[in-house]
Structures are given as structure tokens and as C-alpha cells.
Amino acid sequence: MSFDPGQGDGFRAEVRDWLAAHVPAQPLPSVDTAAGFAAHRAWERELAAARLSVVSWPPEYGGRGASLPEWLVFEEEYYAAAAPVRVGQNGLFLLAPTLFAHGTAEQRDRLLPPMARADEVWAQAWSEPDAGSDLASIRATATRAEGGWLLSGTKTWSTRAAFADRAFGLFRSDPGAERHRGLTYLLFDLHADGVTVRPIRQLGGGTGFAEIFLDGVFVPDADVVGAPGEGWRIAMSTASHERGLSLRSPGRFTAAAARLVELWQRAGDPADTALRDRVVDAWIGAQAYRRHTFDTAARLAAGGTLGAESSLGKVFWSELDLALHETALDLLGPLAEVDGLPGADGCWLDGYLFALAGPIYAGTNEIQRTVIAERLLGLPR
Ligand SMILES: Cc1cc2nc3c(=O)[nH]c(=O)nc-3n(C[C@H](O)[C@H](O)[C@H](O)COP(=O)(O)OP(=O)(O)OC[C@H]3O[C@@H](n4cnc5c(N)ncnc54)[C@H](O)[C@@H]3O)c2cc1C
């Protein structure tokens, strides 16, 4: 297949033109604040009205049936235009692929259209105070009730749960079963009776991150994804999207690499060849990740599946993101910490702070390296 699908064709041009006309001239307030969340939701609705919020989904759910490579093209244009953070990303990029693979037709019909319009924004409720890397040790429970399940326990580190509408979580439904077996994947309303959401204030001042306390929260059978007890298998399907293709598409990194090269041209010291080489390495890394991802998309389009190799991508993109931002900070020196002065560029600092989290979320890089060692390389446990 062509390595540059969509280049110069109508789709890329349409996306580019639409974004040029619609991306807000001033960045929206942080998505991790109540006002910023609302502004980002409004932006999602604008995208959805142009049928650009979920281009790869079938038309009946608000998409255009675009191929995976076309979706990657959309993402490249989106990041190149410095368009707003996708407030619905957990639903769009994690839950939706899971519903396409494991949900029922009824669930897809009911849940996907409001997700595409950001009428329902989803949070991921997996981690618990004593279960992060070792996700199979979760303790929050789902207990059988008339027509459904009652959820109890504590979830934490749930991105934007403070402002989101619904959550997808993993619960222990059979305490007697072997730990990976007794889990069920359930969807619940963050505003339901018995749910308390407590924001966790972050260093940057945002309050989107949250703990979720559940006390006998009723969930109907219709909101079980897959069968009861199958939660681990379904969660691993979600996780392969989180680590692999969908959450961090290469457009994010090629756009940052292009900005880094511009920054070097504007502010770099030609005598500093070591820093120049880091700029070049970061740019090459972004191009390599792009090539790898288009190859993966081609493989998936030919019927392949995404499994443990998504761990390779996760380690690569998270370390690349750090390298891009660290190089920019070193290039800017003290000017990285301010905005508004000639030559200053404070947004690299925000990006750096977020990049620091990359080796942690979506499964820490230590855990990914274990997966790579055991499942891809066949090394002993
Ligand atoms: C920005 C951000 C957003 C997040 N969003 C969400 C979200 O929306 N929903 C959600 O459910 N969770 C979310 N998380 C939580 C994230 O999934 C967990 O932080 C992550 O899985 C690690 O779990 P932990 O924090 O409990 O650390 P721990 O599991 O306690 O790990 C602590 C350290 O020990 C290391 N370690 C642990 N076990 C091993 C091992 N077997 N071998 C080698 N090293 C090991 C880890 O690599 C890590 O360095 C988010 C986290 C961050 C930082």
C-alpha cells in the first residue's frame, strides 16, 4: 500500500480546510477544569456536526466508514492544526473499539451515537488504590441482583471522571474464581444513586482526575459488556487499543517533531551539535512510529489482530514523547518556563509535564517490558 494514504487526496484536503476554518484561534481552557471540559464538549459537537468526530465508524453511528489509514490521516491533520484535546477520547478510542469487538448490536445502537456527539463522555474506571499494575487484583465487586448487578468499592486515577457522564469498569463478580476469571466488564452512570466522585487536584491545578466510590450502584444486565466472568479478556482487548493504535496515533508525535524542528531553526545554537542530534533523533523517532503504525493499520485491514506487540508501541511512543519535550526544554532553557516574552514558549512545559505520565498510564513501561520479554521474545518468566 502507499505509505502516504490520503496525501493530496480529497479527504486530507477536506479535513485540513475544515480545521483551518474552525479550530479556535485561542487555545480552549484546560480540559481538566469544569469550564474547559464544557468548552471541549462544545468543540466535539462542532466536530460531530461536520461528521468528523468519529470518521472511522460506520455512518449509522455518526462516522464516515473511513479506513484505518484514513483515520491516521485525519489524526495527522488534527494534530498539525493544533486542534483541541479530544475530551471524549476514553470513550472514542478505548470503549468504542471494545464495543465494536465485544458489544451487542443493541449496545452499539444505544451507546455509540451519543458518544460520537459527546452527549455522553466516558471515563475509565479500572485502577483501584491497591490495584494498578496488578489489575487482576481488583477488589471492587459486582453482586448479582434482580435484573442486573450491584457495584461496590473504590476506583481511582480516573481521567476526567469529575466531569464525565458514564464510566466503563472492571469488577470482581465471582470472588471464588481464580483471580483473572471472576471479573466482569460493566458500564455505569457516574450520576447514579450510590456513586460519589471526588476530584483529585493535580499539580497544574486541574481537577478532572478523580476517585470514584461505589455503594450498591445498580447496573442493568444490558450494561454488561461480553458475558459475566469474561471481563479480563475484554479488558485486554481495550488495553491493546490503549497501548497500541488508537489512543496515541502518530500524528501527535509528527506534529510535535515538526514544531521541534521549527524551534531549532528559530532558537537553536548551530554550534551545539549534541542538541541538534537530539532534535534529529526525535524527528526520526516520530517518523519511525508513523511508519510502524501505518504498517500495523495495513496488517489489521488484512485481517490481522493487535495483541502483545501493542506493548512495543506503548514503550516507544511514551519515551518518544518525553524525548521530544525534554529536547525542546533544553533548547529553550529558562524561556521554557514563561509565556509572552520574545522567544518564550511555555506550552512545551505543559506538554512535558503530561509526557512524564506517559510511562505510567496505559500500563507502566516496566510492565510492558515484561510483556515484551515473556510474550514476544519468549524469555523465561
Ligand atoms: C495521567 C494518568 C492517567 C490515568 N488515567 C487512568 C484512568 O482513566 N483510569 C484508570 O483506571 N487508571 C488510570 N491511571 C492509572 C494507571 O493505569 C496506573 O497508575 C498504572 O496502571 C500504575 O498503577 P499504580 O499507579 O497503582 O502503580 P503500581 O502498580 O503500584 O506501580 C508502582 C511502580 O512499581 C512498578 N511495578 C509494579 N509491579 C511491577 C512488576 N511486576 N514488575 C516491575 N515493576 C513493577 C511499576 O512499573 C511502577 O513503577 C492513570 C494514570 C496516570 C498517570
The ligand as an SDF file (V2000), in Angstrom:
LIG
                    3D

 53 58  0  0  0  0  0  0  0  0999 V2000
   -2.0680   10.5520   33.6890 C   0  0  0  0  0  0  0  0  0  0  0  0
   -2.6830    9.2750   34.1830 C   0  0  0  0  0  0  0  0  0  0  0  0
   -3.9760    8.9580   33.7770 C   0  0  0  0  0  0  0  0  0  0  0  0
   -4.5710    7.7840   34.2390 C   0  0  0  0  0  0  0  0  0  0  0  0
   -5.8750    7.5510   33.8690 N   0  0  0  0  0  0  0  0  0  0  0  0
   -6.4930    6.4410   34.3430 C   0  0  0  0  0  0  0  0  0  0  0  0
   -7.8820    6.1970   34.0280 C   0  0  0  0  0  0  0  0  0  0  0  0
   -8.5290    6.9930   33.3450 O   0  0  0  0  0  0  0  0  0  0  0  0
   -8.4530    5.1130   34.5390 N   0  0  0  0  0  0  0  0  0  0  0  0
   -7.7880    4.1980   35.3060 C   0  0  0  0  0  0  0  0  0  0  0  0
   -8.3730    3.2010   35.7060 O   0  0  0  0  0  0  0  0  0  0  0  0
   -6.4720    4.3920   35.6430 N   0  0  0  0  0  0  0  0  0  0  0  0
   -5.8230    5.4970   35.1770 C   0  0  0  0  0  0  0  0  0  0  0  0
   -4.5000    5.7430   35.5220 N   0  0  0  0  0  0  0  0  0  0  0  0
   -3.8400    4.8330   36.4500 C   0  0  0  0  0  0  0  0  0  0  0  0
   -2.7670    3.9820   35.7890 C   0  0  0  0  0  0  0  0  0  0  0  0
   -3.3410    2.9800   34.9950 O   0  0  0  0  0  0  0  0  0  0  0  0
   -1.9170    3.3960   36.9380 C   0  0  0  0  0  0  0  0  0  0  0  0
   -1.2770    4.4880   37.5650 O   0  0  0  0  0  0  0  0  0  0  0  0
   -0.8870    2.4150   36.4180 C   0  0  0  0  0  0  0  0  0  0  0  0
   -1.5080    1.2440   35.9470 O   0  0  0  0  0  0  0  0  0  0  0  0
    0.1220    2.0310   37.5320 C   0  0  0  0  0  0  0  0  0  0  0  0
   -0.5530    1.5930   38.6730 O   0  0  0  0  0  0  0  0  0  0  0  0
   -0.1910    2.2240   40.1140 P   0  0  0  0  0  0  0  0  0  0  0  0
   -0.2700    3.7230   39.9890 O   0  0  0  0  0  0  0  0  0  0  0  0
   -1.0790    1.5540   41.0970 O   0  0  0  0  0  0  0  0  0  0  0  0
    1.3160    1.8510   40.3670 O   0  0  0  0  0  0  0  0  0  0  0  0
    1.8890    0.4620   40.8970 P   0  0  0  0  0  0  0  0  0  0  0  0
    1.2200   -0.6500   40.1680 O   0  0  0  0  0  0  0  0  0  0  0  0
    1.8110    0.4520   42.3780 O   0  0  0  0  0  0  0  0  0  0  0  0
    3.3990    0.5390   40.4190 O   0  0  0  0  0  0  0  0  0  0  0  0
    4.3640    1.3410   41.0990 C   0  0  0  0  0  0  0  0  0  0  0  0
    5.7060    1.1270   40.4150 C   0  0  0  0  0  0  0  0  0  0  0  0
    6.1090   -0.2470   40.5530 O   0  0  0  0  0  0  0  0  0  0  0  0
    6.3630   -0.8310   39.2800 C   0  0  0  0  0  0  0  0  0  0  0  0
    5.9000   -2.2180   39.2550 N   0  0  0  0  0  0  0  0  0  0  0  0
    4.7190   -2.6890   39.7420 C   0  0  0  0  0  0  0  0  0  0  0  0
    4.6260   -4.0210   39.5160 N   0  0  0  0  0  0  0  0  0  0  0  0
    5.7660   -4.3820   38.8570 C   0  0  0  0  0  0  0  0  0  0  0  0
    6.2540   -5.6150   38.3330 C   0  0  0  0  0  0  0  0  0  0  0  0
    5.5400   -6.7370   38.4210 N   0  0  0  0  0  0  0  0  0  0  0  0
    7.4560   -5.6150   37.7010 N   0  0  0  0  0  0  0  0  0  0  0  0
    8.1880   -4.4640   37.5940 C   0  0  0  0  0  0  0  0  0  0  0  0
    7.7700   -3.2680   38.0670 N   0  0  0  0  0  0  0  0  0  0  0  0
    6.5850   -3.2340   38.6960 C   0  0  0  0  0  0  0  0  0  0  0  0
    5.5390   -0.0020   38.2990 C   0  0  0  0  0  0  0  0  0  0  0  0
    6.0880   -0.0760   36.9850 O   0  0  0  0  0  0  0  0  0  0  0  0
    5.6750    1.3970   38.9100 C   0  0  0  0  0  0  0  0  0  0  0  0
    6.8750    1.9810   38.5080 O   0  0  0  0  0  0  0  0  0  0  0  0
   -3.8730    6.9040   35.0800 C   0  0  0  0  0  0  0  0  0  0  0  0
   -2.5640    7.2160   35.4680 C   0  0  0  0  0  0  0  0  0  0  0  0
   -1.9900    8.3890   35.0390 C   0  0  0  0  0  0  0  0  0  0  0  0
   -0.5870    8.6990   35.4980 C   0  0  0  0  0  0  0  0  0  0  0  0
  1  2  1  0
  2  3  1  0
  2 52  2  0
  3  4  2  0
  4  5  1  0
  4 50  1  0
  5  6  2  0
  6  7  1  0
  6 13  1  0
  7  8  2  0
  7  9  1  0
  9 10  1  0
 10 11  2  0
 10 12  1  0
 12 13  2  0
 13 14  1  0
 14 15  1  0
 14 50  1  0
 15 16  1  0
 16 17  1  0
 16 18  1  0
 18 19  1  0
 18 20  1  0
 20 21  1  0
 20 22  1  0
 22 23  1  0
 23 24  1  0
 24 25  2  0
 24 26  1  0
 24 27  1  0
 27 28  1  0
 28 29  2  0
 28 30  1  0
 28 31  1  0
 31 32  1  0
 32 33  1  0
 33 34  1  0
 33 48  1  0
 34 35  1  0
 35 36  1  0
 35 46  1  0
 36 37  1  0
 36 45  1  0
 37 38  2  0
 38 39  1  0
 39 40  1  0
 39 45  2  0
 40 41  1  0
 40 42  2  0
 42 43  1  0
 43 44  2  0
 44 45  1  0
 46 47  1  0
 46 48  1  0
 48 49  1  0
 50 51  2  0
 51 52  1  0
 52 53  1  0
M  END
$$$$
